[in-house]
Amino acid sequence: MSFDELLKELKGQKTIQEDPNHISLSELFNESFMSKHSSFKSFGEFIEKGNFQVKIQEDINNIPDELFDRHVVRETDFANWKSMLDTATMEYAGK
């Protein structure tokens, strides 16, 4: 899968058709959020930096928590993936 295809998947262009209430990762972890909490402009760049193989959103759930938490700690200002996800969800809901 090319990086462009991955970005389309992460933007929810495939899943949003299936579930209109679905929030894509690129919406949740938008450029503003990623720039504020990391050195990345996109969630795709963040995933790529960690050398994770993500083709669909469910692939993130298949990454061992310990590995993903370490990547989050190393590359963001969050203590773990859950806190990053929770903060992004709260910020998105506040918009």
Backbone atoms as SQL, in Angstrom:
CREATE TABLE atoms (id INTEGER PRIMARY KEY, chain TEXT, resi INTEGER, resn TEXT, atom TEXT, x REAL, y REAL, z REAL);
INSERT INTO atoms VALUES
  (1, 'A', 1, 'MET', 'N', 0.851, -1.180, 0.000),
  (2, 'A', 1, 'MET', 'CA', 0.000, 0.000, 0.000),
  (3, 'A', 1, 'MET', 'C', 0.892, 1.236, 0.000),
  (4, 'A', 2, 'SER', 'N', 0.606, 2.180, -0.873),
  (5, 'A', 2, 'SER', 'CA', 1.399, 3.401, -0.950),
  (6, 'A', 2, 'SER', 'C', 1.067, 4.313, 0.220),
  (7, 'A', 3, 'PHE', 'N', 1.927, 5.289, 0.448),
  (8, 'A', 3, 'PHE', 'CA', 1.699, 6.236, 1.536),
  (9, 'A', 3, 'PHE', 'C', 0.412, 7.025, 1.282),
  (10, 'A', 4, 'ASP', 'N', 0.161, 7.384, 0.011),
  (11, 'A', 4, 'ASP', 'CA', -1.075, 8.104, -0.321),
  (12, 'A', 4, 'ASP', 'C', -2.310, 7.280, 0.004),
  (13, 'A', 5, 'GLU', 'N', -2.253, 5.988, -0.281),
  (14, 'A', 5, 'GLU', 'CA', -3.385, 5.115, 0.042),
  (15, 'A', 5, 'GLU', 'C', -3.568, 5.022, 1.546),
  (16, 'A', 6, 'LEU', 'N', -2.453, 4.942, 2.267),
  (17, 'A', 6, 'LEU', 'CA', -2.513, 4.900, 3.728),
  (18, 'A', 6, 'LEU', 'C', -3.165, 6.171, 4.267),
  (19, 'A', 7, 'LEU', 'N', -2.748, 7.318, 3.727),
  (20, 'A', 7, 'LEU', 'CA', -3.336, 8.573, 4.190),
  (21, 'A', 7, 'LEU', 'C', -4.831, 8.624, 3.907),
  (22, 'A', 8, 'LYS', 'N', -5.241, 8.146, 2.745),
  (23, 'A', 8, 'LYS', 'CA', -6.671, 8.106, 2.435),
  (24, 'A', 8, 'LYS', 'C', -7.408, 7.233, 3.439),
  (25, 'A', 9, 'GLU', 'N', -6.807, 6.106, 3.778),
  (26, 'A', 9, 'GLU', 'CA', -7.429, 5.202, 4.748),
  (27, 'A', 9, 'GLU', 'C', -7.503, 5.868, 6.113),
  (28, 'A', 10, 'LEU', 'N', -6.396, 6.502, 6.523),
  (29, 'A', 10, 'LEU', 'CA', -6.373, 7.157, 7.822),
  (30, 'A', 10, 'LEU', 'C', -7.325, 8.345, 7.866),
  (31, 'A', 11, 'LYS', 'N', -7.535, 8.982, 6.736),
  (32, 'A', 11, 'LYS', 'CA', -8.481, 10.091, 6.684),
  (33, 'A', 11, 'LYS', 'C', -9.918, 9.600, 6.710),
  (34, 'A', 12, 'GLY', 'N', -10.087, 8.301, 6.647),
  (35, 'A', 12, 'GLY', 'CA', -11.421, 7.743, 6.762),
  (36, 'A', 12, 'GLY', 'C', -12.215, 7.780, 5.484),
  (37, 'A', 13, 'GLN', 'N', -11.552, 7.970, 4.357),
  (38, 'A', 13, 'GLN', 'CA', -12.271, 8.076, 3.108),
  (39, 'A', 13, 'GLN', 'C', -12.954, 6.771, 2.725),
  (40, 'A', 14, 'LYS', 'N', -12.471, 5.661, 3.256),
  (41, 'A', 14, 'LYS', 'CA', -13.127, 4.386, 2.986),
  (42, 'A', 14, 'LYS', 'C', -14.159, 4.084, 4.065),
  (43, 'A', 15, 'THR', 'N', -13.772, 4.236, 5.327),
  (44, 'A', 15, 'THR', 'CA', -14.668, 3.854, 6.423),
  (45, 'A', 15, 'THR', 'C', -15.802, 4.841, 6.631),
  (46, 'A', 16, 'ILE', 'N', -15.606, 6.089, 6.267),
  (47, 'A', 16, 'ILE', 'CA', -16.654, 7.080, 6.509),
  (48, 'A', 16, 'ILE', 'C', -17.900, 6.764, 5.686),
  (49, 'A', 17, 'GLN', 'N', -17.717, 6.095, 4.560),
  (50, 'A', 17, 'GLN', 'CA', -18.861, 5.712, 3.749),
  (51, 'A', 17, 'GLN', 'C', -19.661, 4.627, 4.451),
  (52, 'A', 18, 'GLU', 'N', -18.998, 3.818, 5.229),
  (53, 'A', 18, 'GLU', 'CA', -19.660, 2.735, 5.934),
  (54, 'A', 18, 'GLU', 'C', -20.331, 3.224, 7.211),
  (55, 'A', 19, 'ASP', 'N', -19.746, 4.178, 7.894),
  (56, 'A', 19, 'ASP', 'CA', -20.264, 4.669, 9.164),
  (57, 'A', 19, 'ASP', 'C', -20.180, 6.193, 9.197),
  (58, 'A', 20, 'PRO', 'N', -21.273, 6.892, 8.961),
  (59, 'A', 20, 'PRO', 'CA', -21.234, 8.352, 8.923),
  (60, 'A', 20, 'PRO', 'C', -20.891, 8.989, 10.264),
  (61, 'A', 21, 'ASN', 'N', -21.023, 8.252, 11.372),
  (62, 'A', 21, 'ASN', 'CA', -20.668, 8.781, 12.686),
  (63, 'A', 21, 'ASN', 'C', -19.197, 8.563, 13.031),
  (64, 'A', 22, 'HIS', 'N', -18.485, 7.908, 12.137),
  (65, 'A', 22, 'HIS', 'CA', -17.079, 7.575, 12.340),
  (66, 'A', 22, 'HIS', 'C', -16.214, 8.835, 12.254),
  (67, 'A', 23, 'ILE', 'N', -15.293, 8.986, 13.193),
  (68, 'A', 23, 'ILE', 'CA', -14.333, 10.080, 13.160),
  (69, 'A', 23, 'ILE', 'C', -13.005, 9.492, 12.707),
  (70, 'A', 24, 'SER', 'N', -12.477, 9.983, 11.617),
  (71, 'A', 24, 'SER', 'CA', -11.218, 9.451, 11.110),
  (72, 'A', 24, 'SER', 'C', -10.062, 9.886, 12.007),
  (73, 'A', 25, 'LEU', 'N', -8.992, 9.131, 11.956),
  (74, 'A', 25, 'LEU', 'CA', -7.812, 9.466, 12.766),
  (75, 'A', 25, 'LEU', 'C', -7.220, 10.796, 12.338),
  (76, 'A', 26, 'SER', 'N', -7.276, 11.111, 11.049),
  (77, 'A', 26, 'SER', 'CA', -6.710, 12.383, 10.597),
  (78, 'A', 26, 'SER', 'C', -7.538, 13.566, 11.080),
  (79, 'A', 27, 'GLU', 'N', -8.840, 13.367, 11.298),
  (80, 'A', 27, 'GLU', 'CA', -9.670, 14.425, 11.871),
  (81, 'A', 27, 'GLU', 'C', -9.381, 14.554, 13.365),
  (82, 'A', 28, 'LEU', 'N', -9.308, 13.420, 14.035),
  (83, 'A', 28, 'LEU', 'CA', -9.062, 13.394, 15.471),
  (84, 'A', 28, 'LEU', 'C', -7.672, 13.941, 15.791),
  (85, 'A', 29, 'PHE', 'N', -6.680, 13.447, 15.054),
  (86, 'A', 29, 'PHE', 'CA', -5.291, 13.889, 15.233),
  (87, 'A', 29, 'PHE', 'C', -4.938, 14.826, 14.085),
  (88, 'A', 30, 'ASN', 'N', -5.623, 15.957, 14.028),
  (89, 'A', 30, 'ASN', 'CA', -5.424, 16.896, 12.929),
  (90, 'A', 30, 'ASN', 'C', -4.073, 17.602, 13.042),
  (91, 'A', 31, 'GLU', 'N', -3.756, 18.392, 12.026),
  (92, 'A', 31, 'GLU', 'CA', -2.454, 19.056, 11.976),
  (93, 'A', 31, 'GLU', 'C', -2.216, 19.937, 13.200),
  (94, 'A', 32, 'SER', 'N', -3.236, 20.636, 13.627),
  (95, 'A', 32, 'SER', 'CA', -3.105, 21.503, 14.800),
  (96, 'A', 32, 'SER', 'C', -2.757, 20.687, 16.044),
  (97, 'A', 33, 'PHE', 'N', -3.473, 19.593, 16.262),
  (98, 'A', 33, 'PHE', 'CA', -3.228, 18.733, 17.417),
  (99, 'A', 33, 'PHE', 'C', -1.819, 18.146, 17.361),
  (100, 'A', 34, 'MET', 'N', -1.455, 17.606, 16.208),
  (101, 'A', 34, 'MET', 'CA', -0.150, 16.950, 16.088),
  (102, 'A', 34, 'MET', 'C', 0.987, 17.957, 16.252),
  (103, 'A', 35, 'SER', 'N', 0.836, 19.144, 15.688),
  (104, 'A', 35, 'SER', 'CA', 1.882, 20.166, 15.813),
  (105, 'A', 35, 'SER', 'C', 2.026, 20.648, 17.255),
  (106, 'A', 36, 'LYS', 'N', 0.914, 20.713, 17.971),
  (107, 'A', 36, 'LYS', 'CA', 0.915, 21.169, 19.353),
  (108, 'A', 36, 'LYS', 'C', 1.579, 20.153, 20.286),
  (109, 'A', 37, 'HIS', 'N', 1.369, 18.863, 20.020),
  (110, 'A', 37, 'HIS', 'CA', 1.814, 17.821, 20.948),
  (111, 'A', 37, 'HIS', 'C', 2.994, 16.975, 20.460),
  (112, 'A', 38, 'SER', 'N', 3.485, 17.254, 19.248),
  (113, 'A', 38, 'SER', 'CA', 4.596, 16.470, 18.712),
  (114, 'A', 38, 'SER', 'C', 5.358, 17.309, 17.689),
  (115, 'A', 39, 'SER', 'N', 6.347, 16.701, 17.075),
  (116, 'A', 39, 'SER', 'CA', 7.095, 17.405, 16.027),
  (117, 'A', 39, 'SER', 'C', 6.552, 17.047, 14.642),
  (118, 'A', 40, 'PHE', 'N', 5.397, 16.396, 14.597),
  (119, 'A', 40, 'PHE', 'CA', 4.807, 15.951, 13.336),
  (120, 'A', 40, 'PHE', 'C', 3.621, 16.824, 12.956),
  (121, 'A', 41, 'LYS', 'N', 3.366, 16.888, 11.645),
  (122, 'A', 41, 'LYS', 'CA', 2.213, 17.642, 11.156),
  (123, 'A', 41, 'LYS', 'C', 1.018, 16.738, 10.907),
  (124, 'A', 42, 'SER', 'N', 1.262, 15.430, 10.872),
  (125, 'A', 42, 'SER', 'CA', 0.147, 14.517, 10.610),
  (126, 'A', 42, 'SER', 'C', 0.325, 13.229, 11.401),
  (127, 'A', 43, 'PHE', 'N', -0.792, 12.555, 11.603),
  (128, 'A', 43, 'PHE', 'CA', -0.763, 11.268, 12.282),
  (129, 'A', 43, 'PHE', 'C', -0.042, 10.243, 11.414),
  (130, 'A', 44, 'GLY', 'N', -0.182, 10.382, 10.106),
  (131, 'A', 44, 'GLY', 'CA', 0.521, 9.482, 9.178),
  (132, 'A', 44, 'GLY', 'C', 2.030, 9.560, 9.346),
  (133, 'A', 45, 'GLU', 'N', 2.559, 10.776, 9.490),
  (134, 'A', 45, 'GLU', 'CA', 4.001, 10.950, 9.715),
  (135, 'A', 45, 'GLU', 'C', 4.413, 10.306, 11.042),
  (136, 'A', 46, 'PHE', 'N', 3.582, 10.486, 12.049),
  (137, 'A', 46, 'PHE', 'CA', 3.844, 9.920, 13.372),
  (138, 'A', 46, 'PHE', 'C', 3.924, 8.397, 13.295),
  (139, 'A', 47, 'ILE', 'N', 2.983, 7.784, 12.601),
  (140, 'A', 47, 'ILE', 'CA', 2.965, 6.330, 12.435),
  (141, 'A', 47, 'ILE', 'C', 4.182, 5.864, 11.635),
  (142, 'A', 48, 'GLU', 'N', 4.467, 6.594, 10.558),
  (143, 'A', 48, 'GLU', 'CA', 5.600, 6.240, 9.691),
  (144, 'A', 48, 'GLU', 'C', 6.915, 6.285, 10.458),
  (145, 'A', 49, 'LYS', 'N', 7.094, 7.295, 11.308),
  (146, 'A', 49, 'LYS', 'CA', 8.316, 7.440, 12.110),
  (147, 'A', 49, 'LYS', 'C', 8.527, 6.224, 13.029),
  (148, 'A', 50, 'GLY', 'N', 7.429, 5.637, 13.501),
  (149, 'A', 50, 'GLY', 'CA', 7.530, 4.481, 14.379),
  (150, 'A', 50, 'GLY', 'C', 7.701, 3.169, 13.636),
  (151, 'A', 51, 'ASN', 'N', 7.746, 3.250, 12.291),
  (152, 'A', 51, 'ASN', 'CA', 7.871, 2.052, 11.454),
  (153, 'A', 51, 'ASN', 'C', 6.757, 1.040, 11.695),
  (154, 'A', 52, 'PHE', 'N', 5.563, 1.552, 11.986),
  (155, 'A', 52, 'PHE', 'CA', 4.423, 0.670, 12.189),
  (156, 'A', 52, 'PHE', 'C', 3.746, 0.409, 10.848),
  (157, 'A', 53, 'GLN', 'N', 3.277, -0.799, 10.669),
  (158, 'A', 53, 'GLN', 'CA', 2.571, -1.174, 9.452),
  (159, 'A', 53, 'GLN', 'C', 1.081, -0.968, 9.673),
  (160, 'A', 54, 'VAL', 'N', 0.583, 0.154, 9.207),
  (161, 'A', 54, 'VAL', 'CA', -0.834, 0.477, 9.388),
  (162, 'A', 54, 'VAL', 'C', -1.465, 0.657, 8.017),
  (163, 'A', 55, 'LYS', 'N', -2.382, -0.227, 7.689),
  (164, 'A', 55, 'LYS', 'CA', -3.102, -0.126, 6.424),
  (165, 'A', 55, 'LYS', 'C', -4.541, 0.310, 6.651),
  (166, 'A', 56, 'ILE', 'N', -5.102, -0.132, 7.754),
  (167, 'A', 56, 'ILE', 'CA', -6.452, 0.282, 8.131),
  (168, 'A', 56, 'ILE', 'C', -6.420, 0.652, 9.611),
  (169, 'A', 57, 'GLN', 'N', -7.431, 1.365, 10.053),
  (170, 'A', 57, 'GLN', 'CA', -7.431, 1.848, 11.433),
  (171, 'A', 57, 'GLN', 'C', -7.331, 0.721, 12.455),
  (172, 'A', 58, 'GLU', 'N', -7.917, -0.406, 12.152),
  (173, 'A', 58, 'GLU', 'CA', -7.870, -1.524, 13.098),
  (174, 'A', 58, 'GLU', 'C', -6.437, -2.016, 13.332),
  (175, 'A', 59, 'ASP', 'N', -5.536, -1.736, 12.372),
  (176, 'A', 59, 'ASP', 'CA', -4.138, -2.145, 12.542),
  (177, 'A', 59, 'ASP', 'C', -3.514, -1.486, 13.768),
  (178, 'A', 60, 'ILE', 'N', -3.979, -0.308, 14.118),
  (179, 'A', 60, 'ILE', 'CA', -3.434, 0.377, 15.301),
  (180, 'A', 60, 'ILE', 'C', -3.733, -0.448, 16.549),
  (181, 'A', 61, 'ASN', 'N', -4.910, -1.045, 16.586),
  (182, 'A', 61, 'ASN', 'CA', -5.280, -1.882, 17.736),
  (183, 'A', 61, 'ASN', 'C', -4.423, -3.136, 17.826),
  (184, 'A', 62, 'ASN', 'N', -3.814, -3.526, 16.711),
  (185, 'A', 62, 'ASN', 'CA', -2.987, -4.731, 16.691),
  (186, 'A', 62, 'ASN', 'C', -1.535, -4.468, 17.070),
  (187, 'A', 63, 'ILE', 'N', -1.169, -3.205, 17.215),
  (188, 'A', 63, 'ILE', 'CA', 0.189, -2.872, 17.654),
  (189, 'A', 63, 'ILE', 'C', 0.250, -3.132, 19.155),
  (190, 'A', 64, 'PRO', 'N', 1.256, -3.877, 19.618),
  (191, 'A', 64, 'PRO', 'CA', 1.358, -4.118, 21.067),
  (192, 'A', 64, 'PRO', 'C', 1.382, -2.800, 21.846),
  (193, 'A', 65, 'ASP', 'N', 0.572, -2.746, 22.893),
  (194, 'A', 65, 'ASP', 'CA', 0.437, -1.517, 23.682),
  (195, 'A', 65, 'ASP', 'C', 1.783, -0.972, 24.143),
  (196, 'A', 66, 'GLU', 'N', 2.645, -1.853, 24.599),
  (197, 'A', 66, 'GLU', 'CA', 3.941, -1.420, 25.113),
  (198, 'A', 66, 'GLU', 'C', 4.766, -0.706, 24.036),
  (199, 'A', 67, 'LEU', 'N', 4.765, -1.253, 22.824),
  (200, 'A', 67, 'LEU', 'CA', 5.514, -0.633, 21.727),
  (201, 'A', 67, 'LEU', 'C', 4.933, 0.724, 21.346),
  (202, 'A', 68, 'PHE', 'N', 3.613, 0.780, 21.236),
  (203, 'A', 68, 'PHE', 'CA', 2.974, 2.026, 20.821),
  (204, 'A', 68, 'PHE', 'C', 3.100, 3.081, 21.913),
  (205, 'A', 69, 'ASP', 'N', 2.977, 2.665, 23.177),
  (206, 'A', 69, 'ASP', 'CA', 3.153, 3.606, 24.287),
  (207, 'A', 69, 'ASP', 'C', 4.559, 4.193, 24.274),
  (208, 'A', 70, 'ARG', 'N', 5.561, 3.354, 24.021),
  (209, 'A', 70, 'ARG', 'CA', 6.941, 3.844, 23.969),
  (210, 'A', 70, 'ARG', 'C', 7.117, 4.880, 22.866),
  (211, 'A', 71, 'HIS', 'N', 6.500, 4.613, 21.714),
  (212, 'A', 71, 'HIS', 'CA', 6.574, 5.553, 20.589),
  (213, 'A', 71, 'HIS', 'C', 5.888, 6.873, 20.963),
  (214, 'A', 72, 'VAL', 'N', 4.740, 6.788, 21.608),
  (215, 'A', 72, 'VAL', 'CA', 4.007, 7.987, 22.032),
  (216, 'A', 72, 'VAL', 'C', 4.854, 8.798, 23.015),
  (217, 'A', 73, 'VAL', 'N', 5.453, 8.132, 23.991),
  (218, 'A', 73, 'VAL', 'CA', 6.281, 8.822, 24.991),
  (219, 'A', 73, 'VAL', 'C', 7.482, 9.487, 24.317),
  (220, 'A', 74, 'ARG', 'N', 8.099, 8.785, 23.389),
  (221, 'A', 74, 'ARG', 'CA', 9.303, 9.279, 22.725),
  (222, 'A', 74, 'ARG', 'C', 8.998, 10.454, 21.774),
  (223, 'A', 75, 'GLU', 'N', 7.851, 10.426, 21.113),
  (224, 'A', 75, 'GLU', 'CA', 7.586, 11.384, 20.040),
  (225, 'A', 75, 'GLU', 'C', 6.536, 12.452, 20.349),
  (226, 'A', 76, 'THR', 'N', 5.867, 12.350, 21.503),
  (227, 'A', 76, 'THR', 'CA', 4.843, 13.344, 21.860),
  (228, 'A', 76, 'THR', 'C', 5.033, 13.786, 23.300),
  (229, 'A', 77, 'ASP', 'N', 4.142, 14.656, 23.762),
  (230, 'A', 77, 'ASP', 'CA', 4.206, 15.073, 25.162),
  (231, 'A', 77, 'ASP', 'C', 3.202, 14.311, 26.029),
  (232, 'A', 78, 'PHE', 'N', 2.795, 13.125, 25.558),
  (233, 'A', 78, 'PHE', 'CA', 1.865, 12.286, 26.313),
  (234, 'A', 78, 'PHE', 'C', 2.588, 11.133, 26.989),
  (235, 'A', 79, 'ALA', 'N', 1.995, 10.653, 28.071),
  (236, 'A', 79, 'ALA', 'CA', 2.584, 9.554, 28.838),
  (237, 'A', 79, 'ALA', 'C', 2.290, 8.192, 28.221),
  (238, 'A', 80, 'ASN', 'N', 1.227, 8.113, 27.401),
  (239, 'A', 80, 'ASN', 'CA', 0.873, 6.847, 26.757),
  (240, 'A', 80, 'ASN', 'C', -0.171, 7.104, 25.667),
  (241, 'A', 81, 'TRP', 'N', -0.477, 6.050, 24.899),
  (242, 'A', 81, 'TRP', 'CA', -1.429, 6.146, 23.798),
  (243, 'A', 81, 'TRP', 'C', -2.818, 6.527, 24.300),
  (244, 'A', 82, 'LYS', 'N', -3.254, 5.960, 25.410),
  (245, 'A', 82, 'LYS', 'CA', -4.595, 6.245, 25.920),
  (246, 'A', 82, 'LYS', 'C', -4.757, 7.731, 26.235),
  (247, 'A', 83, 'SER', 'N', -3.761, 8.335, 26.866),
  (248, 'A', 83, 'SER', 'CA', -3.872, 9.758, 27.181),
  (249, 'A', 83, 'SER', 'C', -3.866, 10.613, 25.913),
  (250, 'A', 84, 'MET', 'N', -3.110, 10.201, 24.915),
  (251, 'A', 84, 'MET', 'CA', -3.098, 10.919, 23.638),
  (252, 'A', 84, 'MET', 'C', -4.468, 10.828, 22.964),
  (253, 'A', 85, 'LEU', 'N', -5.011, 9.624, 22.932),
  (254, 'A', 85, 'LEU', 'CA', -6.321, 9.396, 22.329),
  (255, 'A', 85, 'LEU', 'C', -7.423, 10.139, 23.087),
  (256, 'A', 86, 'ASP', 'N', -7.398, 10.059, 24.413),
  (257, 'A', 86, 'ASP', 'CA', -8.390, 10.736, 25.231),
  (258, 'A', 86, 'ASP', 'C', -8.353, 12.266, 25.041),
  (259, 'A', 87, 'THR', 'N', -7.157, 12.828, 25.009),
  (260, 'A', 87, 'THR', 'CA', -7.013, 14.269, 24.822),
  (261, 'A', 87, 'THR', 'C', -7.515, 14.692, 23.447),
  (262, 'A', 88, 'ALA', 'N', -7.154, 13.931, 22.427),
  (263, 'A', 88, 'ALA', 'CA', -7.611, 14.249, 21.068),
  (264, 'A', 88, 'ALA', 'C', -9.127, 14.166, 20.985),
  (265, 'A', 89, 'THR', 'N', -9.711, 13.175, 21.630),
  (266, 'A', 89, 'THR', 'CA', -11.162, 13.006, 21.628),
  (267, 'A', 89, 'THR', 'C', -11.841, 14.181, 22.318),
  (268, 'A', 90, 'MET', 'N', -11.311, 14.589, 23.469),
  (269, 'A', 90, 'MET', 'CA', -11.889, 15.721, 24.191),
  (270, 'A', 90, 'MET', 'C', -11.771, 17.022, 23.389),
  (271, 'A', 91, 'GLU', 'N', -10.610, 17.248, 22.779),
  (272, 'A', 91, 'GLU', 'CA', -10.422, 18.462, 21.978),
  (273, 'A', 91, 'GLU', 'C', -11.347, 18.455, 20.769),
  (274, 'A', 92, 'TYR', 'N', -11.504, 17.295, 20.140),
  (275, 'A', 92, 'TYR', 'CA', -12.379, 17.192, 18.980),
  (276, 'A', 92, 'TYR', 'C', -13.831, 17.445, 19.388),
  (277, 'A', 93, 'ALA', 'N', -14.243, 16.895, 20.516),
  (278, 'A', 93, 'ALA', 'CA', -15.616, 17.066, 20.993),
  (279, 'A', 93, 'ALA', 'C', -15.895, 18.519, 21.369),
  (280, 'A', 94, 'GLY', 'N', -14.850, 19.237, 21.769),
  (281, 'A', 94, 'GLY', 'CA', -15.008, 20.631, 22.154),
  (282, 'A', 94, 'GLY', 'C', -15.150, 21.586, 20.994),
  (283, 'A', 95, 'LYS', 'N', -14.930, 21.098, 19.789),
  (284, 'A', 95, 'LYS', 'CA', -15.009, 21.970, 18.602),
  (285, 'A', 95, 'LYS', 'C', -16.425, 22.165, 18.150);
